[in-house]
Amino acid sequence: MKALTTGVTAALLAGMTQASPAVVETSIRPIARPAQGGLPVVEVANQAFERWIEAFKAKARAEGIDAALLERAFEGITYNTTVIQRDRNQNEFTKTIWDYLDTAASDLRRDNGQKALAREMKTLTAIEAEYGVPKEIVTAIWGLESAYGTFKGETDIVEALATLGFDGRRGEFFEAQLMAAFQILQAGDTDPRGMTGSWAGAMGHTQFIPTSYLAHAVDFTGDGKRDIWGDDPTDALASTAAYLADAGWVTGMPWGMEVVLPEGFDYEIAGEHVEKFAAEWNALGVRDIEGNELPDHGPASIRLPGGAKGAAFLTYGNFMVLERYNTADAYVIAVGHLADLIGGGKRIQSGWPREDRALTLPEREELQTRLEAAGFDPGGVDGKIGPKTLAAVRAYQKSIGVTPDGYASLHILQKLR
């Protein structure tokens, strides 16, 4: 399973994904910027920040951004230390998929989702007809990203993106997002102080980053503005469906389903690297949760986010489409499962290895280091449990005679030690 951070997902912050759910940070570390000339750290940072802003304004003017808009948008903007504190800490805290799903697909979120769907039924039905994306999927994303519009974020986006662009850790990405934000402002879709969202620059009901907004946001209400920030969620919901349609959503194809694996299942063929048609999985004895043969919706993979002791999912092409919105497997499963629940479906039936805990960032890095030292290539040491690390875990498990399910657990780390 890919590591799931409790901050904005690592993929978003690397500039590779669309959005992420709002969360509460659990730790704050002060930034370490040395004072100069006896001035306080924040004052020194603000002076350097102001110089960075002036340089950015020159670039923006060269890109055709109106000078008066730049002055108005940057008025009162300061170096936001809270944004930096959250950015510094977001990678350190993880959840197991079952802990994440307990919150992401809770009874309350399901119930609120059903109410939101009923309230916006006419709009969501029209959106589904236009873009082919199920209204339950769009509603589920809305629920995960902003609790159905309840927590859209109140951070000034210009200030947040400027702070992150100046900070430099991913400066090029965030500077590009800031430039895109000014293109949005110049188009008149909102005003500088109305452009609010998360500390990492994600905006509106479904938390679009500015470049994704420019590429995919739509004016579904027909009022001349693509308004994803206001009380009316119409444009945000339609923009989310448009994003998924642009990413290749196949109408009529499910995201996936929970399945039961037969005794003696070959766990080496589990994972996104192996795809088979329904007839092939059926021949191997894989069944849906009710014991029925699997329906044919095209090539599908078996995913085991909790290892052999957890639930198994058969996932289709639309799973990968949802990964374009957020690359964490746990997020995609949460969207799909919550959508099923909103539509009246059943909860995940299988158990989870709840005795396990998630690996911390240092432990994930240690796991990769030890795999590499043992001759199993994890694709580098970055603390991100992606396909290469999962394949390395699976190969190591096979070498020591344990079930090769690719589950990056504390037990495997202890074995490597």
N, C-alpha and C positions, 0 to 999 in steps of 0.2 A: 504494500500500500504506500502511496506517496505520502510523505509527511504532511500533516495538516497543521499549519500554524494557527495560533489563536489571535494573531494580528491579521492585517490584510495579507492575503496569501503571497507567498514568496514569488509566485509566477507573475502576479500583477506588478510587484515592486521591481521585478526584472524587466518589466515592459512587455511581457509575453501573453498576458491574459486580460480579460475585460473587467472583472469586478470581483467583489468579495463582501461577505456579511460583516456588519458592524459588530464590534466586540468590545469588551471592557479589558483594558490593559491591567496586568497583575503586578507589574514592577516598573519603576522608573529609575533610570540611571542618569546622573547629571552628565552633560556633555563636557568634554575636556578640551577647551580652547584656551590656550595660555594668554593671560592678560599682558598687555604691552604698555609701558610707560606708567604703570601703576593704575590704569583704568580698569574698572570692573570688566569681567569676561563678556557680559551681555553687551556693554557699551562698545567694546572693541568689535564684537561680532556685528553689531548694528552698523558701525562705520564701514566695515568691509562689505557688508550686505548692501548698503546704499551705493557703494561704488559698483557692485555687481549689477544692481538694478539699472544704473545709468548705462552700463555697457549693454544690458539686455534691451533697453529702450532703443538704442542705436540699431541693434540687429532687427528689432521689430519694425522700426520705421523703414528700414531697408526692405523688409518683407511686405510693406504696404499697409502696416497698421497705423491708424490715425494717431498723430501725436497727442491730440487733446484727450483721446480715449486712454492712452497710456498714462498721462498725468492723472486723470480722474481715477483710474483703476488702482494706481499705486499710492494714492493719497492715504496717509495714515498706516500704511503697511510696515510692519516691523519683522525682524527675525524671530520666528516662532519657535521657542525652545521646546514647547510641548510636542510639536510635530517631530522634532529631532529625537526627543526622548522615546517617543513611540516607534519611530523608525529603527532606532538602535536595539530595541528590545523585541521586535515582532518575531524574530526567527527562533527565539529560545524556548518557547513554550508550545507543547504539542498536546493533542488529545488522541486517544484511540478512536477508531471509527464508531464504536458503540457509544462511547461517551458523547461524541459529536452528534450522532443521530438521536440520542436521547433528548437533546435540546433542539436540534434542527428540525426534527420531525415529531415533536412532542404533541400530545393531545391538544394543548392550547394552540399551537401553531396550525395544526390541522383544522381545528374548529374555527379559528379566525380566518383561515384560508377559505373554508367553505362559505363563511359569511361574506368575505371579500368577493368571491366568485359570484355569489348570488347578487350582491350589490352592483357589480360591474358586468353582469351577464350579457346584456345587450352589446356593450362595447367589446368584451372579450370574444363573443361569438363572431362579431364583425371582423375582428383582428384575425381570428382563426380562419375565417373564410378568405381573407386577403392573402395571408402568408402561409397557411397550411400547418402552422404550429399549434398544437393543442392548447386550449385555454387553461387547462390544469397545469401544464408545464410553465406557461408564462406566469400564472398565479403563484406557483411554487417559487420561482426565481424572485418574484416581488416579495414573497414572504421571507426568504432567506436574506435578501439584500437590505430590506428596510422595514421588516415586520409590517408589510402591507402599507407602507407610507408613513408609519408611525415614527421611525428613526431614520430620516434621510441624511442626517449630519448637518451641523451648523458651522463648520469650519469655513472660513473665507478661502475659496479655492485659489485665488490669485496669490494670497499670502502663503498658503501651504506649498504650492508648486514653486513659487519663487524661493522659499526657504530650502526646499529639497534640491532645487536646481543649483542654488548657491553652495549648498553643503558639499556637493561634489561626489558623494559615494556612488550615486547613479545620476550624476548631473546631466549628462547628455539626454537621457530618457526624460527626466522631469522638465528640462528646459524645452524639449519638443512638446511636452504636454502643455506647458505654459503658453507657448506660441499658439498652439491649437485653441487654448482657452480664449486667447485674444481674437482669434478668427471667429469664434462663436459670439463673443461680445460685439465684434464689429458687424456681424450679420444681424444683430438686434434681437436675438432669441431671448436674451435676458440682460440685466445690467450688472456691473461689477459686484455690488454688494448683494445682489440676489443670487449670484453664482456661489452656492454653498454646497458642502458635501463632507466627505470623510477627510481625515488628516492626510491621506495619501492621494487626494485629488479625484476620487470617485464621486459621481454626482447623481442626485435625484433619486427617484423611486426605485430604480433598478441599478444604480451605481455605475453609470457609464464614465469611463475616463475620456478626456477631451478628444483624443484622436479617434476613438471608437464612435463617439458622438458625431464627429464630422463625417465619418464614413457611413454610418448606419441610421442615425436618428431621422425620424420622419414626423411630418406635421399631419397627424391623422385626424385632428379636429378641423383642419382647414382654415385656421384663423391667421395663418401667415407666420406662425412661430412654432418652433420645435421645443415645446415647453415640457421638460422632464422634472422641473423643480416645484411646480405649483401644486395646489391641493388636488386638482384634476389629474389623475394618473394616466389619462388616455394616451398622450403622446409617448410617455415612458414605456407603457405596456406594448404599444405598437412598435416602438423602436426596438424593444427586446425581441419581439417576434421577427422583425426585419433582420436583426443581427443574426439570429439563428437560421433564418431562411437563406441569407447571404452566405452563411458558413456551410450550407449544404444539407439542411434539414430535409429528410425524406418523409413526406406526408403518409400517414398510415403505418409507419414503422415505429414500434415501441423503443424506448431507451434501453430496456432490458427487463429481466424478470428473475425472481428468485427460483433456483432449481435445486433438485436433489441429485447428488452424485451417487453412482452405484458403488457397492463394495468392490474394492480392488481397483478403483479408478486410477489411471495413470496421471499423477499430478504434474508430470513434466509437460503435459499438453495444456495445462492451465496457464492463463496469462494472455495479454493482448497480442503476443507474438504469434499465436496460433488461432486461425479462424477456420470454422467448419460450417457447412450447411446443416439445417435441422435434421435431415435424414441421417447424416453422419453422426451427429450427437445422439440421436435416437438409437442408432445401431450400437452405440457404446453404452447404452443404458441410462443416459441422462434423462430426467423427467422434470416436469414442472412441479411446483410445490404440492399440487393435488394428486400427483402420480400419473398425469397424462403425458402423452407424447408431445414434443415441442412443436409449435407452429413454425411455418417457414416465413421468415422475414429477411432472408438473405444471410450472408456470412456472419457468424457470431463467435464470440470468445467467452471462455469461462474465466471469471475473476474471483479471487479469494482474498478480499481485503483484510480478513481476520485469520488467514491461514486455513489449514484443513479443519480446524476445530470451530470455525465460524461459518457464517452464511456464504453460500455460493451464488453467483449471479451469472446468467447468460446475457451478454451485452451485445447490442447491434451497432450499426453505423451511427445512429443518432447519439449514442453515448459519446463518441468522439466529437460530434458537433457541440455537445454541451461542454466538452473539455475546452473548446475555444473560448467559452465564457469564463471558465475557471478550470485550471489544469489539475486540481486535486481530485483524485478518484472519490474521496469521501464526499466532497461537495456535489459531484455529479450524481452519486448514489442518493444523496440527501434530496436533491432536486427531483429525481425520478420517483423516489419513495414517497416524498411529500405530495407530489402530483397524484400518485396512485391513491393516497389516503384522501386527498381532497375530492377525488372522483369516486370515493366510496369503497376503495380497495382495502385489502387486509394488510395488517402489519407484517413485518418480516417474521417468519415462523421459526427459523433456526436460531440456535443460541449463539453466544459469543464467548470467547475465552476471557471472561471478565476478571479472572485472576491476574491477567497480564497488565502491564502498564506501558505507556508509550515511552520510546527512547527519547532522551533529551538530545539537544543538538550536539553536545560533546560526545555523547554515546553513539549517535549516528555517524559522526566523523570517525570515531574510533572503530566502529564496525567496518566502514569502508577501508580504513587504513589496514586493519587486520586481514580483511579479505584480500586486498592487494598483496600484502606480504605473504599470504598463503598461496598465491598464484591464481586468484580468482578476480578478474578485472571488474571493478565496480563502476568504471567510467569516470574515475576521479574522486577526490575527497572534497565534498562540498556540503555534506549533511543532508542532501536531498535524496530521498529513496525513490529513484526513478527506475525505468525498465532495466537499465544495465546493472544497477545494484541488485534488483530483484533476481535477475538472471544469475548474478554471481552468488547470491545467497542460495538459489536453487542448486547450482552446481556444487557448492560446498556441502549442502545437506546431502546430496546424492553420494558425495565422496565419503561421508561418515556414516552412511546407512540409515538416515532418518528421512521421513516423508519430505520429498522435494517440492514443498508448496510455495517456496519463495517468500515466506513470511519473515520479515526482518524483526525478530523478537529479541527480548533481553536474553532469553535462553540461548539463542544462536550466538549472541555476543559473548556470553559466558563460555560457550563451547570454544569459541575462537581464542579466548584468553588462555 
